[in-house]
Each structure stands twice: as C-alpha cells, then as structure tokens.
Amino acid sequence: MENKLDKPLVWRRMKGRLVQNAVLQAIFFAATIFGLIVLALLLSRVIMQAIGWLDGDFLNSFPSRRPEEAGIKSGLVGSLWLMMIVAPVSFILGVETAIYLEEYARKNRFTALIQTNISNLAGVPSIVFGLLGLTVFVRELGLGRSVLAAGLTMSLLILPVIVVAAQEAIRAVPQQLREASYAMGATKWQTICRVVLPAALPGMLTGAILAFSRAIGETAPLVVLGIPTFIAYLPGSVLDTFTAMPLQIYNWTGRPQEEFQHVAAAGIIVLLVFLILMNSVAVLIRNKFQKRF
C-alpha cells in the first residue's frame, strides 16, 4: 500500500525537476543568444563603418587632423612598446609572488591577509591604478609620460590577475609529482623548477595572456597619466613619450567631423584583431599542454 502511494509522489517530484531543468535551460540559452545578438550587432555596426577606411595606408600613417589622411601607426607601435614593458614585468613578478605564496609561505593569518588583498586588488577600478602611477612613476620617480611609466602602471593593474591565475595553476599540479621528486633526492627549488613550473606553465601563460589583453584595451590609466592622444612620431626608447590605440580611438570619437567616426571604427577593428590574436594564442597554449599531466 505504501509503495502505491509513494510512486505518484516520486513521479511528481521527478516531473517537477524536469520542468525546472527545462525552464533554467531555456533561460540560460536565451541569455546566451541575447549576448551573441548584441555582440553581432556591435561588430556589424563597426565593420560597416570601417569599410573603405581600413587599408594599408591606415596602418602605415600617423594621426592627422584630416580624416582621410589619419592612420593608427603611432598608436599601434606605441601599444607594442607598452607591452614590451608590461609582459615581462607583470609575468615575472606575478609568477614569483605565486610561487612564494604557494610553495614557501606558511599558512597563517598574515598570508591569508595577503591573499585576500591580492584578490581584492583584482577588482579595483583601473583609474585608481592610474592615480597610483601618476603619483609614484610620473611625479616621484620623474619618469614623465613615458613608455616606462605607463608600462609599470599597467603592470600593477594586471599583476593581481596574473598572481591569482598562477596560484591556481600551481595548485592544480598533483602533489604526487612533488613527492616523487623529493623521493628521488631533489631539493625544493629543483622540484619547483623542474616539476612544478613546467606542469603549471600552460595555466600561467593562459591567465597572463588574457591579462595582457586587458592591459592593451585599458584607457583610463593612460588618460590619468596624461599620455597624449595625438602623436605623429614613434618612440625611440622606453623613456620617450608615446600614444596607444585606445587613446587614439578615444580621440577620434570625440572629433566633431562625421568622417572621424569611420576612422575610429577602423581603429576598433585593428584593436579587436590584436586582442583576438592574443586570446587565440592563449587557447592554443591551453589546448596543447592541458593533457600533459
């Protein structure tokens, strides 16, 4: 008698769960489609505006007050100079910090406080790092509005993201690999260099490249530092003044001439291609090395 009464109840519960699952699946699918539609509309609008303006002359010309002669050469080269500072500084400091926190630091309240602060810094608005860079690098150290000052500021901006990504990659390395290395007589540093880092490197590089992509697209810190938006020459060293692609695009969108909207759209396409290439490298690294261990 009890089984006969239980079966309808079980079926009702199963039916309710199936309905709930179907509703949630429909909601998630609709959210995904909505995001894709908005992205497609934005890309189509930008591409339509950039048609006829994006060519070889645009990539090889300096900015100009005439829209038909304007190009993104100084911004493109300036962004490359910027990444020459950001990439090594942020990656080396981020990986070293992650190694210390995961392999050497004792688990106590102090390290927990450091970990919490690093996680919080990853969510700090970028303009705050711009104010920090203006105070420390531009004024106190006298670096001015140079590539080095901007590169160090951007390195601080993405450093917490790289530290967190590197920590997660190190934690993902199986403990058995470390124990096997110690059993063979290796020291702690030898184990880190020859076992832990090679296994964690794909995850570290993936997180770092994604962080570099954020640094390339940031504008607020450069505006706070006072980086010029209009430069008709290329930097010769890290102490020279420069401009970057986001700043040039920002400058073009503020011009009253309608033609500059098309020039800005062409600059956006160049910036998007640059970002897509960097993200593609991250995906290739992940797919190549994720099954290694």
N, C-alpha and C positions, 0 to 999 in steps of 0.2 A: 504493500500500500504506500509506503514511504517513497519507494522508487518511482511509482507512477506520479506522485506529487512533485518529486524533485526534477523529473525530466522537463516538464514545461518551464520550470523556473530556470533551469540551466540553458534551455533554448532561448528564453527571453534575454538572459544575460549575454549570450553569445551574439544574438541578433543586435542588441544594443551596442555591443563593442564593435561589430562590423559596421553599423551605421555611423558610429563615432569615427572610426578609422576612415570611412569613405568621405565624411564631411571634412575632416582635417586634411586628407589628401587633396581634396578639391580646393581648400583654402590655400594650401602651400603651392599648389600648381598655379592658381590664379595670381598669387604674389610673384611667382617666378615669371609668368607671362607678362605681368604688368611691368616688372623691371626690364625685361627684354624689349618690350614695346617702347618704353621711354628711351632706352639706350639706342634703339634703332632710329627713333625719330630725331634724337640729338645728332647722331652720326650722319644721317641722311641730310639734315639741315646744314651741318658743317661742310660735308662733301659737296653739296650743291653750291654753296657759297665759294668754295675753294676752287671749283672748276674754272680753268682759264688763268688762274693766278699762280698755281703751284707748278713750277718748272725748274729747269736748271739755273736760269738766271736768278730766280728767287732764292735758291740755296747758295748762290755764289755772289750775292750782292749785299751791300751794307744797308742799314736803315736809311730812309730818305723821307723828306717832307712831301715828296710826290709819291702817291701810292703806286703808280705804275713802275717806279724805279726802286721801290722798297724791297729789301731782302732780309733774310734771317741769319746771314753768315756770322756776324759778330755774336749773336745770341747762341747759335749752335756751337761755335768754337768755345765761347765762354762757359757753356754748360759742361763741355768736355774737360776744360781746365778745372772747373769746380769739382767734378767727380774724381779727378786725379788727386785731389786732397781728401775728399770725403771718404772714398773707398778704402784706402789703406789705413787712415787714422781710425775711423769708426770700427772697421772689421778687427784690426789688431787689438784695440782697447776692449772691444766688446767680447772677443773670444778669451782674452786674458782674464777679464773680470769673471766670466762664466766659469773658467777653469778653477779660479781661486774659490769661488763660492761653492762649487760642486765637489771639488776634489780635495781642497785643503782646509777651508774654513770649518770651524766647529759649529755644530747645530745648536745655537743658543739664542737668547733674546736679541743680542746685537746683530747677528747675521739675519735673523728674522726681520728686524727693523730695516736693514739694508735691502733685503729682498722686497719688502713692502714698498719702500721708497722708489726702487727701480721700477716696479710695476706701476706705481702712481705717475712717475715721470713719463711713462709711455703715453699717458693720456693728457699731458699738459698741452695747452694750445701752443701752436708754433710761434705765435707772436711773442710769447714770454721768452722763448729761447733767443728771439731776435733782440729783445731788450738786453738779455744777458750778454750776447755777443757784442752789442753796441757799447756796453759799459766796459767789458773786460778786454776784448780784442781790438776794437776800433779806438777807444779812448785811452785806456790804461796802458796797453802794450804798444800803442801807437802804430798799429798796422794799417790804419786808414780803411778806405773802402776797396780793399784789395781782394784778390782771389783767395789768399791765405786766410784772411779774416772771415770771409763768407764760408769757406770750406770748413774751418774749425767750428763755426756756429752751426752749420748743417750737420756736422759730425755729432755734436752734442744733441741735436734734435733727434737723430735716429739711433743714437747709442743705446738707449734703454730697450728699443725694439730688438736690436741685434743681441743684446745680453740675454734677454728672455728667450729668444729663438735658439741661441747657443746652449743655454741651460737645458732646454727641453731636448735638444739633440744629444747632449751628454747623458742625460737621464735615460734616454732610450737605448743606450749601449748596454747589452746584457752584462750583469755582474759576473757571470761565469767567465767572460773573456778576461776581466781583470784578475780574477782568481787564478786562471790558468797561466797568465803572465807572471804573477807572483810565484806560482809553483815552479816555474822554470828559472827562478832566480833573478828576475828583472826588478829593478828599483821602481819606486813610484813614478818618478819622472820618465823613465824609459817606458813604463806601461802607458802613461798618458800620451807620450809622443808616438809610440809605435802601435798602440792598440786602440785607445780611446779616441784620439783625434781623427785617425783615418776612418773609423766607423761613424763618427759624428759629423764629419766634414760635409757630406751632402745636405744634411738638415741645416747646418750652419750657413752654407752658401746660399741655399734657397731663401732662408729668412733674411740674409744680408742683401741679396739682390732685390728682394721685394722692398726692403727699407731704402735701398738706393733709389728705387723708382719713386718713392715718396719724396726723397730729397730733391730729385730733378724737378718735380712738379710744384714744389712749395714756392710761394711768392711773398707771403707776409714777412718772414725773417729778412729777406733781401730788401724789402721796402723799408723796414725799420733801420737796417744798416745804412741806408742811403745809397744803395747801388744804383748807378744811373740806368735809365731806361732807353737812352739814345746814345749809342757809341758807334762811330764809323771807323774803328780800328780794332786790331786784335791784340790781346795781351801778349807780352813777351816773356813774362815771368810771373811767379805767384804773388809778387808784390805790386803788380800793375792793377789798375782799375779795369773792370770788365762789366759785361752785362750777361743776362741769361735769357733763355727762351721764354719762360713765364713772364718776365718783366717786359720783354718786347711785345708779347701778345697783350698784356695789360695796357701798355701804352697805345697800341693800335686801336683797341676797343674804345678808348676814351677820345679818339680824334673825331671831330665833327663831320669830316668827309665820309660819305657813304662807302666810297671805294675802300677805305681802310678796314671796313668790316670784312670784306673779301680777303684782304691781306691777313687779317687776324685769323680768319678761318684756315687759310693756308698754313699759317704758323701752328695752329692747333693740330692739323694733320701731321706735321713734322714731329711735334712733341708726342703725339699719340703713337706714331710709328716707333719713336725712340723708346717709349715705355713698353710697347708690345714686344720689341726685340729683347729688352732686359727681362721681362717676365717669361718670355719663351726660353731664354737661357736657364732660368730657374726651374722651369718644368722639365727641360731636358736633363738637367743635373739630377733632379729627383727621380725621374724615370730610369736613369742609367745606374744609379747607385743605391736605390732603395732596397733592392733584393740582395745586396752584397752580404749583409749579416742577418 
